[in-house]
Amino acid sequence: MFLVGLGAVLVLGGVLYMARSAISGGSLSGRVPPGRFAALWSRHDAAWDSWGFGPNWPGILLMVMALCAVLLGGVQFLASASR
């Protein structure tokens, strides 16, 4: 049960970290140049900068650790239930 709770806390931490890194970029509308799709084509991959692995790797790492904790908790529960 401890591992499942730890996994839940890690998921929450990962989501909050990724939300903070996305929100802390400031106002998105303030940086958009005139023109309908100018922000998407201003430079290569400009639209995907905040969604990439680079700024979000700690949050993604927390999510992977949460997945491992929840899986290990489930295996531990199933092993103890079969005795």
PDB file with SEQRES, HELIX, SHEET and CRYST1 records, atoms N, CA, C and O in Angstrom:
SEQRES   1 A   83  MET PHE LEU VAL GLY LEU GLY ALA VAL LEU VAL LEU GLY          
SEQRES   2 A   83  GLY VAL LEU TYR MET ALA ARG SER ALA ILE SER GLY GLY          
SEQRES   3 A   83  SER LEU SER GLY ARG VAL PRO PRO GLY ARG PHE ALA ALA          
SEQRES   4 A   83  LEU TRP SER ARG HIS ASP ALA ALA TRP ASP SER TRP GLY          
SEQRES   5 A   83  PHE GLY PRO ASN TRP PRO GLY ILE LEU LEU MET VAL MET          
SEQRES   6 A   83  ALA LEU CYS ALA VAL LEU LEU GLY GLY VAL GLN PHE LEU          
SEQRES   7 A   83  ALA SER ALA SER ARG                                          
HELIX    1 AA1 PHE A    2  ILE A   23  1                                  22    
HELIX    2 AA2 SER A   29  ARG A   31  5                                   3    
HELIX    3 AA3 ALA A   38  TRP A   41  1                                   4    
HELIX    4 AA4 ALA A   46  TRP A   51  5                                   6    
HELIX    5 AA5 PHE A   53  ALA A   81  1                                  29    
CRYST1    1.000    1.000    1.000  90.00  90.00  90.00 P 1           1          
ATOM      1  N   MET A   1       0.819  -1.190   0.000  1.00  0.00           N  
ATOM      2  CA  MET A   1       0.000   0.000   0.000  1.00  0.00           C  
ATOM      3  C   MET A   1       0.870   1.263   0.000  1.00  0.00           C  
ATOM      4  O   MET A   1       0.509   2.283  -0.587  1.00  0.00           O  
ATOM      5  N   PHE A   2       2.004   1.170   0.661  1.00  0.00           N  
ATOM      6  CA  PHE A   2       2.910   2.314   0.709  1.00  0.00           C  
ATOM      7  C   PHE A   2       3.390   2.689  -0.694  1.00  0.00           C  
ATOM      8  O   PHE A   2       3.461   3.870  -1.032  1.00  0.00           O  
ATOM      9  N   LEU A   3       3.719   1.682  -1.509  1.00  0.00           N  
ATOM     10  CA  LEU A   3       4.228   1.958  -2.850  1.00  0.00           C  
ATOM     11  C   LEU A   3       3.169   2.591  -3.744  1.00  0.00           C  
ATOM     12  O   LEU A   3       3.485   3.445  -4.573  1.00  0.00           O  
ATOM     13  N   VAL A   4       1.936   2.183  -3.583  1.00  0.00           N  
ATOM     14  CA  VAL A   4       0.854   2.778  -4.374  1.00  0.00           C  
ATOM     15  C   VAL A   4       0.658   4.237  -3.960  1.00  0.00           C  
ATOM     16  O   VAL A   4       0.469   5.103  -4.814  1.00  0.00           O  
ATOM     17  N   GLY A   5       0.701   4.511  -2.662  1.00  0.00           N  
ATOM     18  CA  GLY A   5       0.598   5.890  -2.185  1.00  0.00           C  
ATOM     19  C   GLY A   5       1.771   6.742  -2.654  1.00  0.00           C  
ATOM     20  O   GLY A   5       1.599   7.900  -3.035  1.00  0.00           O  
ATOM     21  N   LEU A   6       2.965   6.156  -2.622  1.00  0.00           N  
ATOM     22  CA  LEU A   6       4.140   6.858  -3.124  1.00  0.00           C  
ATOM     23  C   LEU A   6       3.994   7.153  -4.612  1.00  0.00           C  
ATOM     24  O   LEU A   6       4.359   8.234  -5.074  1.00  0.00           O  
ATOM     25  N   GLY A   7       3.464   6.195  -5.357  1.00  0.00           N  
ATOM     26  CA  GLY A   7       3.223   6.398  -6.789  1.00  0.00           C  
ATOM     27  C   GLY A   7       2.234   7.531  -7.041  1.00  0.00           C  
ATOM     28  O   GLY A   7       2.413   8.325  -7.964  1.00  0.00           O  
ATOM     29  N   ALA A   8       1.203   7.601  -6.228  1.00  0.00           N  
ATOM     30  CA  ALA A   8       0.217   8.677  -6.388  1.00  0.00           C  
ATOM     31  C   ALA A   8       0.845  10.040  -6.116  1.00  0.00           C  
ATOM     32  O   ALA A   8       0.577  11.010  -6.825  1.00  0.00           O  
ATOM     33  N   VAL A   9       1.677  10.105  -5.088  1.00  0.00           N  
ATOM     34  CA  VAL A   9       2.356  11.369  -4.772  1.00  0.00           C  
ATOM     35  C   VAL A   9       3.320  11.753  -5.896  1.00  0.00           C  
ATOM     36  O   VAL A   9       3.422  12.928  -6.249  1.00  0.00           O  
ATOM     37  N   LEU A  10       4.023  10.776  -6.456  1.00  0.00           N  
ATOM     38  CA  LEU A  10       4.953  11.064  -7.547  1.00  0.00           C  
ATOM     39  C   LEU A  10       4.222  11.519  -8.808  1.00  0.00           C  
ATOM     40  O   LEU A  10       4.708  12.398  -9.520  1.00  0.00           O  
ATOM     41  N   VAL A  11       3.061  10.929  -9.090  1.00  0.00           N  
ATOM     42  CA  VAL A  11       2.262  11.376 -10.239  1.00  0.00           C  
ATOM     43  C   VAL A  11       1.837  12.824 -10.043  1.00  0.00           C  
ATOM     44  O   VAL A  11       1.945  13.638 -10.959  1.00  0.00           O  
ATOM     45  N   LEU A  12       1.355  13.140  -8.852  1.00  0.00           N  
ATOM     46  CA  LEU A  12       0.942  14.510  -8.568  1.00  0.00           C  
ATOM     47  C   LEU A  12       2.121  15.472  -8.703  1.00  0.00           C  
ATOM     48  O   LEU A  12       1.982  16.557  -9.266  1.00  0.00           O  
ATOM     49  N   GLY A  13       3.279  15.069  -8.184  1.00  0.00           N  
ATOM     50  CA  GLY A  13       4.460  15.913  -8.309  1.00  0.00           C  
ATOM     51  C   GLY A  13       4.877  16.111  -9.753  1.00  0.00           C  
ATOM     52  O   GLY A  13       5.257  17.215 -10.142  1.00  0.00           O  
ATOM     53  N   GLY A  14       4.810  15.055 -10.556  1.00  0.00           N  
ATOM     54  CA  GLY A  14       5.166  15.167 -11.974  1.00  0.00           C  
ATOM     55  C   GLY A  14       4.224  16.068 -12.736  1.00  0.00           C  
ATOM     56  O   GLY A  14       4.658  16.875 -13.558  1.00  0.00           O  
ATOM     57  N   VAL A  15       2.937  15.937 -12.470  1.00  0.00           N  
ATOM     58  CA  VAL A  15       1.951  16.778 -13.153  1.00  0.00           C  
ATOM     59  C   VAL A  15       2.139  18.240 -12.758  1.00  0.00           C  
ATOM     60  O   VAL A  15       2.096  19.128 -13.610  1.00  0.00           O  
ATOM     61  N   LEU A  16       2.348  18.489 -11.465  1.00  0.00           N  
ATOM     62  CA  LEU A  16       2.549  19.866 -11.020  1.00  0.00           C  
ATOM     63  C   LEU A  16       3.829  20.460 -11.591  1.00  0.00           C  
ATOM     64  O   LEU A  16       3.861  21.637 -11.949  1.00  0.00           O  
ATOM     65  N   TYR A  17       4.887  19.653 -11.679  1.00  0.00           N  
ATOM     66  CA  TYR A  17       6.136  20.166 -12.245  1.00  0.00           C  
ATOM     67  C   TYR A  17       5.963  20.531 -13.717  1.00  0.00           C  
ATOM     68  O   TYR A  17       6.404  21.594 -14.154  1.00  0.00           O  
ATOM     69  N   MET A  18       5.320  19.647 -14.479  1.00  0.00           N  
ATOM     70  CA  MET A  18       5.140  19.935 -15.901  1.00  0.00           C  
ATOM     71  C   MET A  18       4.185  21.104 -16.116  1.00  0.00           C  
ATOM     72  O   MET A  18       4.365  21.874 -17.060  1.00  0.00           O  
ATOM     73  N   ALA A  19       3.179  21.252 -15.266  1.00  0.00           N  
ATOM     74  CA  ALA A  19       2.270  22.395 -15.383  1.00  0.00           C  
ATOM     75  C   ALA A  19       3.008  23.687 -15.053  1.00  0.00           C  
ATOM     76  O   ALA A  19       2.799  24.707 -15.710  1.00  0.00           O  
ATOM     77  N   ARG A  20       3.867  23.651 -14.043  1.00  0.00           N  
ATOM     78  CA  ARG A  20       4.617  24.850 -13.672  1.00  0.00           C  
ATOM     79  C   ARG A  20       5.556  25.266 -14.798  1.00  0.00           C  
ATOM     80  O   ARG A  20       5.667  26.452 -15.107  1.00  0.00           O  
ATOM     81  N   SER A  21       6.229  24.300 -15.411  1.00  0.00           N  
ATOM     82  CA  SER A  21       7.152  24.662 -16.485  1.00  0.00           C  
ATOM     83  C   SER A  21       6.407  25.170 -17.715  1.00  0.00           C  
ATOM     84  O   SER A  21       6.952  25.979 -18.466  1.00  0.00           O  
ATOM     85  N   ALA A  22       5.191  24.719 -17.937  1.00  0.00           N  
ATOM     86  CA  ALA A  22       4.401  25.220 -19.069  1.00  0.00           C  
ATOM     87  C   ALA A  22       3.830  26.596 -18.782  1.00  0.00           C  
ATOM     88  O   ALA A  22       3.787  27.449 -19.668  1.00  0.00           O  
ATOM     89  N   ILE A  23       3.389  26.821 -17.539  1.00  0.00           N  
ATOM     90  CA  ILE A  23       2.765  28.095 -17.186  1.00  0.00           C  
ATOM     91  C   ILE A  23       3.801  29.196 -16.983  1.00  0.00           C  
ATOM     92  O   ILE A  23       3.523  30.363 -17.259  1.00  0.00           O  
ATOM     93  N   SER A  24       4.985  28.839 -16.506  1.00  0.00           N  
ATOM     94  CA  SER A  24       5.977  29.860 -16.182  1.00  0.00           C  
ATOM     95  C   SER A  24       6.561  30.543 -17.415  1.00  0.00           C  
ATOM     96  O   SER A  24       7.345  31.483 -17.285  1.00  0.00           O  
ATOM     97  N   GLY A  25       6.197  30.092 -18.588  1.00  0.00           N  
ATOM     98  CA  GLY A  25       6.670  30.733 -19.808  1.00  0.00           C  
ATOM     99  C   GLY A  25       6.097  32.124 -19.998  1.00  0.00           C  
ATOM    100  O   GLY A  25       6.563  32.864 -20.863  1.00  0.00           O  
ATOM    101  N   GLY A  26       5.113  32.493 -19.224  1.00  0.00           N  
ATOM    102  CA  GLY A  26       4.511  33.812 -19.342  1.00  0.00           C  
ATOM    103  C   GLY A  26       3.324  33.796 -20.280  1.00  0.00           C  
ATOM    104  O   GLY A  26       2.785  32.744 -20.625  1.00  0.00           O  
ATOM    105  N   SER A  27       2.941  34.964 -20.672  1.00  0.00           N  
ATOM    106  CA  SER A  27       1.801  35.116 -21.562  1.00  0.00           C  
ATOM    107  C   SER A  27       2.162  34.659 -22.961  1.00  0.00           C  
ATOM    108  O   SER A  27       3.089  35.191 -23.572  1.00  0.00           O  
ATOM    109  N   LEU A  28       1.445  33.691 -23.464  1.00  0.00           N  
ATOM    110  CA  LEU A  28       1.712  33.199 -24.805  1.00  0.00           C  
ATOM    111  C   LEU A  28       1.259  34.190 -25.860  1.00  0.00           C  
ATOM    112  O   LEU A  28       1.882  34.295 -26.917  1.00  0.00           O  
ATOM    113  N   SER A  29       0.179  34.923 -25.590  1.00  0.00           N  
ATOM    114  CA  SER A  29      -0.333  35.847 -26.596  1.00  0.00           C  
ATOM    115  C   SER A  29       0.568  37.069 -26.738  1.00  0.00           C  
ATOM    116  O   SER A  29       0.525  37.736 -27.772  1.00  0.00           O  
ATOM    117  N   GLY A  30       1.379  37.381 -25.737  1.00  0.00           N  
ATOM    118  CA  GLY A  30       2.268  38.519 -25.829  1.00  0.00           C  
ATOM    119  C   GLY A  30       3.428  38.295 -26.781  1.00  0.00           C  
ATOM    120  O   GLY A  30       4.017  39.260 -27.267  1.00  0.00           O  
ATOM    121  N   ARG A  31       3.766  37.053 -27.058  1.00  0.00           N  
ATOM    122  CA  ARG A  31       4.903  36.739 -27.914  1.00  0.00           C  
ATOM    123  C   ARG A  31       4.495  36.399 -29.345  1.00  0.00           C  
ATOM    124  O   ARG A  31       5.361  36.143 -30.182  1.00  0.00           O  
ATOM    125  N   VAL A  32       3.230  36.391 -29.634  1.00  0.00           N  
ATOM    126  CA  VAL A  32       2.766  35.993 -30.963  1.00  0.00           C  
ATOM    127  C   VAL A  32       2.890  37.181 -31.910  1.00  0.00           C  
ATOM    128  O   VAL A  32       2.266  38.219 -31.688  1.00  0.00           O  
ATOM    129  N   PRO A  33       3.687  37.036 -32.961  1.00  0.00           N  
ATOM    130  CA  PRO A  33       3.778  38.133 -33.933  1.00  0.00           C  
ATOM    131  C   PRO A  33       2.500  38.222 -34.761  1.00  0.00           C  
ATOM    132  O   PRO A  33       1.711  37.276 -34.782  1.00  0.00           O  
ATOM    133  N   PRO A  34       2.288  39.338 -35.439  1.00  0.00           N  
ATOM    134  CA  PRO A  34       1.081  39.466 -36.250  1.00  0.00           C  
ATOM    135  C   PRO A  34       1.035  38.402 -37.343  1.00  0.00           C  
ATOM    136  O   PRO A  34       2.069  37.987 -37.866  1.00  0.00           O  
ATOM    137  N   GLY A  35      -0.111  37.991 -37.662  1.00  0.00           N  
ATOM    138  CA  GLY A  35      -0.305  36.958 -38.685  1.00  0.00           C  
ATOM    139  C   GLY A  35      -0.862  35.705 -38.040  1.00  0.00           C  
ATOM    140  O   GLY A  35      -0.550  35.387 -36.892  1.00  0.00           O  
ATOM    141  N   ARG A  36      -1.677  35.013 -38.780  1.00  0.00           N  
ATOM    142  CA  ARG A  36      -2.406  33.887 -38.213  1.00  0.00           C  
ATOM    143  C   ARG A  36      -1.517  32.746 -37.755  1.00  0.00           C  
ATOM    144  O   ARG A  36      -1.699  32.248 -36.644  1.00  0.00           O  
ATOM    145  N   PHE A  37      -0.565  32.315 -38.565  1.00  0.00           N  
ATOM    146  CA  PHE A  37       0.295  31.192 -38.214  1.00  0.00           C  
ATOM    147  C   PHE A  37       1.755  31.606 -38.066  1.00  0.00           C  
ATOM    148  O   PHE A  37       2.650  30.769 -38.191  1.00  0.00           O  
ATOM    149  N   ALA A  38       2.001  32.861 -37.806  1.00  0.00           N  
ATOM    150  CA  ALA A  38       3.370  33.351 -37.730  1.00  0.00           C  
ATOM    151  C   ALA A  38       4.141  32.706 -36.582  1.00  0.00           C  
ATOM    152  O   ALA A  38       5.342  32.464 -36.705  1.00  0.00           O  
ATOM    153  N   ALA A  39       3.466  32.423 -35.467  1.00  0.00           N  
ATOM    154  CA  ALA A  39       4.158  31.810 -34.328  1.00  0.00           C  
ATOM    155  C   ALA A  39       4.581  30.388 -34.650  1.00  0.00           C  
ATOM    156  O   ALA A  39       5.617  29.927 -34.169  1.00  0.00           O  
ATOM    157  N   LEU A  40       3.803  29.695 -35.448  1.00  0.00           N  
ATOM    158  CA  LEU A  40       4.151  28.323 -35.782  1.00  0.00           C  
ATOM    159  C   LEU A  40       5.300  28.230 -36.774  1.00  0.00           C  
ATOM    160  O   LEU A  40       6.044  27.248 -36.773  1.00  0.00           O  
ATOM    161  N   TRP A  41       5.451  29.238 -37.617  1.00  0.00           N  
ATOM    162  CA  TRP A  41       6.448  29.154 -38.681  1.00  0.00           C  
ATOM    163  C   TRP A  41       7.599  30.131 -38.490  1.00  0.00           C  
ATOM    164  O   TRP A  41       8.418  30.297 -39.394  1.00  0.00           O  
ATOM    165  N   SER A  42       7.679  30.786 -37.323  1.00  0.00           N  
ATOM    166  CA  SER A  42       8.734  31.780 -37.140  1.00  0.00           C  
ATOM    167  C   SER A  42      10.117  31.142 -37.139  1.00  0.00           C  
ATOM    168  O   SER A  42      11.070  31.747 -37.631  1.00  0.00           O  
ATOM    169  N   ARG A  43      10.245  29.957 -36.608  1.00  0.00           N  
ATOM    170  CA  ARG A  43      11.498  29.206 -36.661  1.00  0.00           C  
ATOM    171  C   ARG A  43      11.170  27.729 -36.519  1.00  0.00           C  
ATOM    172  O   ARG A  43      10.060  27.365 -36.130  1.00  0.00           O  
ATOM    173  N   HIS A  44      12.121  26.899 -36.830  1.00  0.00           N  
ATOM    174  CA  HIS A  44      11.897  25.452 -36.818  1.00  0.00           C  
ATOM    175  C   HIS A  44      11.517  24.968 -35.426  1.00  0.00           C  
ATOM    176  O   HIS A  44      12.216  25.283 -34.464  1.00  0.00           O  
ATOM    177  N   ASP A  45      10.444  24.221 -35.291  1.00  0.00           N  
ATOM    178  CA  ASP A  45       9.952  23.622 -34.044  1.00  0.00           C  
ATOM    179  C   ASP A  45       9.583  24.629 -32.962  1.00  0.00           C  
ATOM    180  O   ASP A  45       9.626  24.286 -31.781  1.00  0.00           O  
ATOM    181  N   ALA A  46       9.227  25.841 -33.317  1.00  0.00           N  
ATOM    182  CA  ALA A  46       8.864  26.844 -32.321  1.00  0.00           C  
ATOM    183  C   ALA A  46       7.590  26.462 -31.574  1.00  0.00           C  
ATOM    184  O   ALA A  46       7.442  26.788 -30.396  1.00  0.00           O  
ATOM    185  N   ALA A  47       6.683  25.782 -32.240  1.00  0.00           N  
ATOM    186  CA  ALA A  47       5.419  25.428 -31.602  1.00  0.00           C  
ATOM    187  C   ALA A  47       5.578  24.319 -30.567  1.00  0.00           C  
ATOM    188  O   ALA A  47       4.721  24.162 -29.697  1.00  0.00           O  
ATOM    189  N   TRP A  48       6.663  23.547 -30.649  1.00  0.00           N  
ATOM    190  CA  TRP A  48       6.822  22.395 -29.770  1.00  0.00           C  
ATOM    191  C   TRP A  48       7.870  22.597 -28.684  1.00  0.00           C  
ATOM    192  O   TRP A  48       8.206  21.646 -27.978  1.00  0.00           O  
ATOM    193  N   ASP A  49       8.391  23.802 -28.532  1.00  0.00           N  
ATOM    194  CA  ASP A  49       9.448  24.027 -27.544  1.00  0.00           C  
ATOM    195  C   ASP A  49       9.014  23.701 -26.126  1.00  0.00           C  
ATOM    196  O   ASP A  49       9.766  23.066 -25.387  1.00  0.00           O  
ATOM    197  N   SER A  50       7.819  24.119 -25.727  1.00  0.00           N  
ATOM    198  CA  SER A  50       7.392  23.879 -24.354  1.00  0.00           C  
ATOM    199  C   SER A  50       6.853  22.472 -24.143  1.00  0.00           C  
ATOM    200  O   SER A  50       6.602  22.084 -23.003  1.00  0.00           O  
ATOM    201  N   TRP A  51       6.665  21.692 -25.213  1.00  0.00           N  
ATOM    202  CA  TRP A  51       6.134  20.346 -25.076  1.00  0.00           C  
ATOM    203  C   TRP A  51       7.210  19.287 -25.204  1.00  0.00           C  
ATOM    204  O   TRP A  51       6.915  18.099 -25.070  1.00  0.00           O  
ATOM    205  N   GLY A  52       8.433  19.677 -25.455  1.00  0.00           N  
ATOM    206  CA  GLY A  52       9.503  18.721 -25.679  1.00  0.00           C  
ATOM    207  C   GLY A  52       9.999  18.066 -24.406  1.00  0.00           C  
ATOM    208  O   GLY A  52       9.534  18.367 -23.306  1.00  0.00           O  
ATOM    209  N   PHE A  53      10.942  17.177 -24.575  1.00  0.00           N  
ATOM    210  CA  PHE A  53      11.515  16.436 -23.452  1.00  0.00           C  
ATOM    211  C   PHE A  53      12.443  17.313 -22.619  1.00  0.00           C  
ATOM    212  O   PHE A  53      12.563  17.107 -21.411  1.00  0.00           O  
ATOM    213  N   GLY A  54      13.095  18.277 -23.237  1.00  0.00           N  
ATOM    214  CA  GLY A  54      14.089  19.111 -22.570  1.00  0.00           C  
ATOM    215  C   GLY A  54      13.597  19.792 -21.306  1.00  0.00           C  
ATOM    216  O   GLY A  54      14.143  19.531 -20.234  1.00  0.00           O  
ATOM    217  N   PRO A  55      12.588  20.655 -21.381  1.00  0.00           N  
ATOM    218  CA  PRO A  55      12.155  21.351 -20.169  1.00  0.00           C  
ATOM    219  C   PRO A  55      11.331  20.489 -19.217  1.00  0.00           C  
ATOM    220  O   PRO A  55      11.154  20.856 -18.055  1.00  0.00           O  
ATOM    221  N   ASN A  56      10.828  19.359 -19.685  1.00  0.00           N  
ATOM    222  CA  ASN A  56       9.917  18.549 -18.867  1.00  0.00           C  
ATOM    223  C   ASN A  56      10.533  17.264 -18.342  1.00  0.00           C  
ATOM    224  O   ASN A  56       9.808  16.457 -17.760  1.00  0.00           O  
ATOM    225  N   TRP A  57      11.833  17.026 -18.513  1.00  0.00           N  
ATOM    226  CA  TRP A  57      12.388  15.732 -18.141  1.00  0.00           C  
ATOM    227  C   TRP A  57      12.251  15.417 -16.654  1.00  0.00           C  
ATOM    228  O   TRP A  57      12.053  14.245 -16.331  1.00  0.00           O  
ATOM    229  N   PRO A  58      12.338  16.368 -15.724  1.00  0.00           N  
ATOM    230  CA  PRO A  58      12.122  15.977 -14.327  1.00  0.00           C  
ATOM    231  C   PRO A  58      10.691  15.500 -14.057  1.00  0.00           C  
ATOM    232  O   PRO A  58      10.485  14.555 -13.295  1.00  0.00           O  
ATOM    233  N   GLY A  59       9.717  16.143 -14.671  1.00  0.00           N  
ATOM    234  CA  GLY A  59       8.335  15.712 -14.510  1.00  0.00           C  
ATOM    235  C   GLY A  59       8.081  14.353 -15.114  1.00  0.00           C  
ATOM    236  O   GLY A  59       7.358  13.537 -14.543  1.00  0.00           O  
ATOM    237  N   ILE A  60       8.678  14.104 -16.278  1.00  0.00           N  
ATOM    238  CA  ILE A  60       8.533  12.803 -16.919  1.00  0.00           C  
ATOM    239  C   ILE A  60       9.220  11.729 -16.080  1.00  0.00           C  
ATOM    240  O   ILE A  60       8.705  10.618 -15.952  1.00  0.00           O  
ATOM    241  N   LEU A  61      10.379  12.054 -15.508  1.00  0.00           N  
ATOM    242  CA  LEU A  61      11.076  11.115 -14.632  1.00  0.00           C  
ATOM    243  C   LEU A  61      10.235  10.778 -13.399  1.00  0.00           C  
ATOM    244  O   LEU A  61      10.197   9.622 -12.978  1.00  0.00           O  
ATOM    245  N   LEU A  62       9.568  11.763 -12.820  1.00  0.00           N  
ATOM    246  CA  LEU A  62       8.676  11.502 -11.689  1.00  0.00           C  
ATOM    247  C   LEU A  62       7.537  10.579 -12.087  1.00  0.00           C  
ATOM    248  O   LEU A  62       7.144   9.706 -11.313  1.00  0.00           O  
ATOM    249  N   MET A  63       7.009  10.764 -13.283  1.00  0.00           N  
ATOM    250  CA  MET A  63       5.924   9.898 -13.756  1.00  0.00           C  
ATOM    251  C   MET A  63       6.402   8.461 -13.959  1.00  0.00           C  
ATOM    252  O   MET A  63       5.678   7.519 -13.641  1.00  0.00           O  
ATOM    253  N   VAL A  64       7.615   8.286 -14.485  1.00  0.00           N  
ATOM    254  CA  VAL A  64       8.160   6.940 -14.678  1.00  0.00           C  
ATOM    255  C   VAL A  64       8.414   6.279 -13.325  1.00  0.00           C  
ATOM    256  O   VAL A  64       8.142   5.091 -13.154  1.00  0.00           O  
ATOM    257  N   MET A  65       8.931   7.036 -12.375  1.00  0.00           N  
ATOM    258  CA  MET A  65       9.141   6.483 -11.033  1.00  0.00           C  
ATOM    259  C   MET A  65       7.810   6.110 -10.388  1.00  0.00           C  
ATOM    260  O   MET A  65       7.727   5.112  -9.672  1.00  0.00           O  
ATOM    261  N   ALA A  66       6.763   6.908 -10.636  1.00  0.00           N  
ATOM    262  CA  ALA A  66       5.435   6.602 -10.114  1.00  0.00           C  
ATOM    263  C   ALA A  66       4.906   5.312 -10.729  1.00  0.00           C  
ATOM    264  O   ALA A  66       4.316   4.485 -10.035  1.00  0.00           O  
ATOM    265  N   LEU A  67       5.117   5.145 -12.020  1.00  0.00           N  
ATOM    266  CA  LEU A  67       4.678   3.922 -12.685  1.00  0.00           C  
ATOM    267  C   LEU A  67       5.358   2.708 -12.066  1.00  0.00           C  
ATOM    268  O   LEU A  67       4.710   1.695 -11.803  1.00  0.00           O  
ATOM    269  N   CYS A  68       6.661   2.808 -11.835  1.00  0.00           N  
ATOM    270  CA  CYS A  68       7.393   1.692 -11.215  1.00  0.00           C  
ATOM    271  C   CYS A  68       6.881   1.403  -9.811  1.00  0.00           C  
ATOM    272  O   CYS A  68       6.718   0.242  -9.436  1.00  0.00           O  
ATOM    273  N   ALA A  69       6.625   2.456  -9.029  1.00  0.00           N  
ATOM    274  CA  ALA A  69       6.143   2.264  -7.661  1.00  0.00           C  
ATOM    275  C   ALA A  69       4.762   1.611  -7.651  1.00  0.00           C  
ATOM    276  O   ALA A  69       4.505   0.713  -6.848  1.00  0.00           O  
ATOM    277  N   VAL A  70       3.884   2.051  -8.527  1.00  0.00           N  
ATOM    278  CA  VAL A  70       2.531   1.474  -8.576  1.00  0.00           C  
ATOM    279  C   VAL A  70       2.586   0.020  -9.042  1.00  0.00           C  
ATOM    280  O   VAL A  70       1.879  -0.828  -8.498  1.00  0.00           O  
ATOM    281  N   LEU A  71       3.407  -0.274 -10.032  1.00  0.00           N  
ATOM    282  CA  LEU A  71       3.528  -1.660 -10.496  1.00  0.00           C  
ATOM    283  C   LEU A  71       4.113  -2.565  -9.415  1.00  0.00           C  
ATOM    284  O   LEU A  71       3.632  -3.678  -9.206  1.00  0.00           O  
ATOM    285  N   LEU A  72       5.145  -2.088  -8.733  1.00  0.00           N  
ATOM    286  CA  LEU A  72       5.719  -2.892  -7.651  1.00  0.00           C  
ATOM    287  C   LEU A  72       4.729  -3.069  -6.502  1.00  0.00           C  
ATOM    288  O   LEU A  72       4.681  -4.131  -5.882  1.00  0.00           O  
ATOM    289  N   GLY A  73       3.950  -2.045  -6.218  1.00  0.00           N  
ATOM    290  CA  GLY A  73       2.912  -2.166  -5.196  1.00  0.00           C  
ATOM    291  C   GLY A  73       1.852  -3.181  -5.579  1.00  0.00           C  
ATOM    292  O   GLY A  73       1.391  -3.952  -4.737  1.00  0.00           O  
ATOM    293  N   GLY A  74       1.465  -3.182  -6.843  1.00  0.00           N  
ATOM    294  CA  GLY A  74       0.489  -4.166  -7.311  1.00  0.00           C  
ATOM    295  C   GLY A  74       1.026  -5.580  -7.261  1.00  0.00           C  
ATOM    296  O   GLY A  74       0.313  -6.506  -6.874  1.00  0.00           O  
ATOM    297  N   VAL A  75       2.281  -5.755  -7.651  1.00  0.00           N  
ATOM    298  CA  VAL A  75       2.899  -7.081  -7.587  1.00  0.00           C  
ATOM    299  C   VAL A  75       3.003  -7.551  -6.142  1.00  0.00           C  
ATOM    300  O   VAL A  75       2.745  -8.716  -5.840  1.00  0.00           O  
ATOM    301  N   GLN A  76       3.382  -6.642  -5.254  1.00  0.00           N  
ATOM    302  CA  GLN A  76       3.489  -6.993  -3.838  1.00  0.00           C  
ATOM    303  C   GLN A  76       2.118  -7.365  -3.275  1.00  0.00           C  
ATOM    304  O   GLN A  76       2.011  -8.298  -2.480  1.00  0.00           O  
ATOM    305  N   PHE A  77       1.080  -6.651  -3.678  1.00  0.00           N  
ATOM    306  CA  PHE A  77      -0.269  -6.966  -3.211  1.00  0.00           C  
ATOM    307  C   PHE A  77      -0.721  -8.330  -3.722  1.00  0.00           C  
ATOM    308  O   PHE A  77      -1.282  -9.130  -2.973  1.00  0.00           O  
ATOM    309  N   LEU A  78      -0.471  -8.586  -4.999  1.00  0.00           N  
ATOM    310  CA  LEU A  78      -0.873  -9.881  -5.564  1.00  0.00           C  
ATOM    311  C   LEU A  78      -0.094 -11.038  -4.940  1.00  0.00           C  
ATOM    312  O   LEU A  78      -0.645 -12.121  -4.744  1.00  0.00           O  
ATOM    313  N   ALA A  79       1.165 -10.819  -4.632  1.00  0.00           N  
ATOM    314  CA  ALA A  79       1.971 -11.864  -4.017  1.00  0.00           C  
ATOM    315  C   ALA A  79       1.485 -12.159  -2.595  1.00  0.00           C  
ATOM    316  O   ALA A  79       1.468 -13.314  -2.170  1.00  0.00           O  
ATOM    317  N   SER A  80       1.092 -11.122  -1.867  1.00  0.00           N  
ATOM    318  CA  SER A  80       0.625 -11.360  -0.506  1.00  0.00           C  
ATOM    319  C   SER A  80      -0.793 -11.932  -0.494  1.00  0.00           C  
ATOM    320  O   SER A  80      -1.159 -12.626   0.455  1.00  0.00           O  
ATOM    321  N   ALA A  81      -1.592 -11.663  -1.513  1.00  0.00           N  
ATOM    322  CA  ALA A  81      -2.964 -12.169  -1.572  1.00  0.00           C  
ATOM    323  C   ALA A  81      -2.999 -13.648  -1.945  1.00  0.00           C  
ATOM    324  O   ALA A  81      -3.959 -14.347  -1.618  1.00  0.00           O  
ATOM    325  N   SER A  82      -1.959 -14.131  -2.628  1.00  0.00           N  
ATOM    326  CA  SER A  82      -1.970 -15.523  -3.077  1.00  0.00           C  
ATOM    327  C   SER A  82      -1.466 -16.477  -2.005  1.00  0.00           C  
ATOM    328  O   SER A  82      -1.515 -17.692  -2.193  1.00  0.00           O  
ATOM    329  N   ARG A  83      -0.989 -15.957  -0.895  1.00  0.00           N  
ATOM    330  CA  ARG A  83      -0.493 -16.847   0.176  1.00  0.00           C  
ATOM    331  C   ARG A  83      -1.608 -17.426   0.992  1.00  0.00           C  
ATOM    332  O   ARG A  83      -1.358 -18.190   1.924  1.00  0.00           O  
TER     333      ARG A  83                                                      
END                                                                             
